[in-house]
Amino acid sequence: MSRKGNCWGNAVAESFFKILKSELVYHRKFKNQAQAKIEVFEFIEVGYNKQRIHASLEYKTPIQMENEFYENQNMAA
């Protein structure tokens, strides 16, 4: 949490939850809470964390950055 008056403190969390709701939650009817937990987990771990581009990673996916890292390690060895 940020201090009082810092409007950017929750921007990252708010952006994530907006994407989660608009891409998953509003388009599905879950049978029960267990199904919702599984689908949210899959959305985060399979889609959001691995496939989305990130500004902090030079607008590449985490998988692309990881592959580049290991390629550079192999070239240096």
C-alpha positions as protocol buffer text, in pm:
chain_id: "A"
residue {
  index: 1
  type: MET
  ca { x: 0 y: 0 z: 0 }
}
residue {
  index: 2
  type: SER
  ca { x: 113 y: 351 z: -66 }
}
residue {
  index: 3
  type: ARG
  ca { x: 109 y: 651 z: 157 }
}
residue {
  index: 4
  type: LYS
  ca { x: -176 y: 898 z: 159 }
}
residue {
  index: 5
  type: GLY
  ca { x: -194 y: 1109 z: -155 }
}
residue {
  index: 6
  type: ASN
  ca { x: -5 y: 866 z: -381 }
}
residue {
  index: 7
  type: CYS
  ca { x: -262 y: 779 z: -645 }
}
residue {
  index: 8
  type: TRP
  ca { x: -39 y: 521 z: -818 }
}
residue {
  index: 9
  type: GLY
  ca { x: -4 y: 288 z: -521 }
}
residue {
  index: 10
  type: ASN
  ca { x: -266 y: 36 z: -633 }
}
residue {
  index: 11
  type: ALA
  ca { x: -243 y: 89 z: -1009 }
}
residue {
  index: 12
  type: VAL
  ca { x: -77 y: -246 z: -1078 }
}
residue {
  index: 13
  type: ALA
  ca { x: -326 y: -444 z: -870 }
}
residue {
  index: 14
  type: GLU
  ca { x: -623 y: -256 z: -1013 }
}
residue {
  index: 15
  type: SER
  ca { x: -500 y: -316 z: -1367 }
}
residue {
  index: 16
  type: PHE
  ca { x: -457 y: -688 z: -1300 }
}
residue {
  index: 17
  type: PHE
  ca { x: -804 y: -729 z: -1149 }
}
residue {
  index: 18
  type: LYS
  ca { x: -962 y: -536 z: -1438 }
}
residue {
  index: 19
  type: ILE
  ca { x: -801 y: -777 z: -1685 }
}
residue {
  index: 20
  type: LEU
  ca { x: -897 y: -1081 z: -1475 }
}
residue {
  index: 21
  type: LYS
  ca { x: -1259 y: -974 z: -1457 }
}
residue {
  index: 22
  type: SER
  ca { x: -1298 y: -862 z: -1817 }
}
residue {
  index: 23
  type: GLU
  ca { x: -1122 y: -1164 z: -1972 }
}
residue {
  index: 24
  type: LEU
  ca { x: -1236 y: -1442 z: -1739 }
}
residue {
  index: 25
  type: VAL
  ca { x: -1494 y: -1371 z: -1475 }
}
residue {
  index: 26
  type: TYR
  ca { x: -1755 y: -1177 z: -1674 }
}
residue {
  index: 27
  type: HIS
  ca { x: -1757 y: -1438 z: -1953 }
}
residue {
  index: 28
  type: ARG
  ca { x: -1805 y: -1751 z: -1742 }
}
residue {
  index: 29
  type: LYS
  ca { x: -2065 y: -1909 z: -1520 }
}
residue {
  index: 30
  type: PHE
  ca { x: -1887 y: -2113 z: -1255 }
}
residue {
  index: 31
  type: LYS
  ca { x: -2058 y: -2423 z: -1115 }
}
residue {
  index: 32
  type: ASN
  ca { x: -1903 y: -2378 z: -773 }
}
residue {
  index: 33
  type: GLN
  ca { x: -1622 y: -2208 z: -586 }
}
residue {
  index: 34
  type: ALA
  ca { x: -1377 y: -2492 z: -655 }
}
residue {
  index: 35
  type: GLN
  ca { x: -1421 y: -2456 z: -1031 }
}
residue {
  index: 36
  type: ALA
  ca { x: -1374 y: -2079 z: -1002 }
}
residue {
  index: 37
  type: LYS
  ca { x: -1050 y: -2128 z: -807 }
}
residue {
  index: 38
  type: ILE
  ca { x: -914 y: -2369 z: -1069 }
}
residue {
  index: 39
  type: GLU
  ca { x: -1000 y: -2144 z: -1363 }
}
residue {
  index: 40
  type: VAL
  ca { x: -859 y: -1832 z: -1197 }
}
residue {
  index: 41
  type: PHE
  ca { x: -538 y: -2022 z: -1116 }
}
residue {
  index: 42
  type: GLU
  ca { x: -508 y: -2143 z: -1476 }
}
residue {
  index: 43
  type: PHE
  ca { x: -576 y: -1792 z: -1609 }
}
residue {
  index: 44
  type: ILE
  ca { x: -299 y: -1648 z: -1395 }
}
residue {
  index: 45
  type: GLU
  ca { x: -37 y: -1922 z: -1431 }
}
residue {
  index: 46
  type: VAL
  ca { x: -97 y: -2023 z: -1794 }
}
residue {
  index: 47
  type: GLY
  ca { x: -217 y: -1704 z: -1955 }
}
residue {
  index: 48
  type: TYR
  ca { x: -133 y: -1394 z: -1758 }
}
residue {
  index: 49
  type: ASN
  ca { x: 211 y: -1481 z: -1624 }
}
residue {
  index: 50
  type: LYS
  ca { x: 350 y: -1658 z: -1930 }
}
residue {
  index: 51
  type: GLN
  ca { x: 184 y: -1509 z: -2237 }
}
residue {
  index: 52
  type: ARG
  ca { x: 130 y: -1140 z: -2165 }
}
residue {
  index: 53
  type: ILE
  ca { x: 390 y: -889 z: -2273 }
}
residue {
  index: 54
  type: HIS
  ca { x: 540 y: -673 z: -2000 }
}
residue {
  index: 55
  type: ALA
  ca { x: 679 y: -321 z: -2030 }
}
residue {
  index: 56
  type: SER
  ca { x: 949 y: -403 z: -1776 }
}
residue {
  index: 57
  type: LEU
  ca { x: 1065 y: -691 z: -1999 }
}
residue {
  index: 58
  type: GLU
  ca { x: 1108 y: -477 z: -2311 }
}
residue {
  index: 59
  type: TYR
  ca { x: 753 y: -569 z: -2423 }
}
residue {
  index: 60
  type: LYS
  ca { x: 831 y: -938 z: -2438 }
}
residue {
  index: 61
  type: THR
  ca { x: 667 y: -1231 z: -2266 }
}
residue {
  index: 62
  type: PRO
  ca { x: 838 y: -1387 z: -1965 }
}
residue {
  index: 63
  type: ILE
  ca { x: 901 y: -1700 z: -2174 }
}
residue {
  index: 64
  type: GLN
  ca { x: 1077 y: -1496 z: -2444 }
}
residue {
  index: 65
  type: MET
  ca { x: 1298 y: -1325 z: -2186 }
}
residue {
  index: 66
  type: GLU
  ca { x: 1380 y: -1657 z: -2020 }
}
residue {
  index: 67
  type: ASN
  ca { x: 1476 y: -1811 z: -2357 }
}
residue {
  index: 68
  type: GLU
  ca { x: 1697 y: -1512 z: -2440 }
}
residue {
  index: 69
  type: PHE
  ca { x: 1863 y: -1536 z: -2101 }
}
residue {
  index: 70
  type: TYR
  ca { x: 1951 y: -1903 z: -2147 }
}
residue {
  index: 71
  type: GLU
  ca { x: 2068 y: -1844 z: -2504 }
}
residue {
  index: 72
  type: ASN
  ca { x: 2303 y: -1573 z: -2379 }
}
residue {
  index: 73
  type: GLN
  ca { x: 2426 y: -1802 z: -2102 }
}
residue {
  index: 74
  type: ASN
  ca { x: 2503 y: -2079 z: -2351 }
}
residue {
  index: 75
  type: MET
  ca { x: 2690 y: -1837 z: -2580 }
}
residue {
  index: 76
  type: ALA
  ca { x: 2901 y: -1708 z: -2291 }
}
residue {
  index: 77
  type: ALA
  ca { x: 3000 y: -2059 z: -2180 }
}
